[in-house]
Amino acid sequence: MILDFEPGDKVYNPSNKEWGIGQVQSIIKEKITVNFQNVGKKVINSNNIELKKIDE
């Protein structure tokens, strides 16, 4: 799977929309660290959770 994210990108988790909009902090292999509006920092395994990029 090729990740189409870079640090600074705005994303959301369609499965947990209540987390709010998040900003990608770092990407290390399949682990993406995202700082979300409503729940703070989450480390997400891209093999298990799909993030959607917000086009600005």
Protein Blocks (a to p, Z undefined) as FASTA:
>chain_A
ZZfbdehiacddfklmmnopaddfbdchjbccdddfklopadddfklpccddddZZ
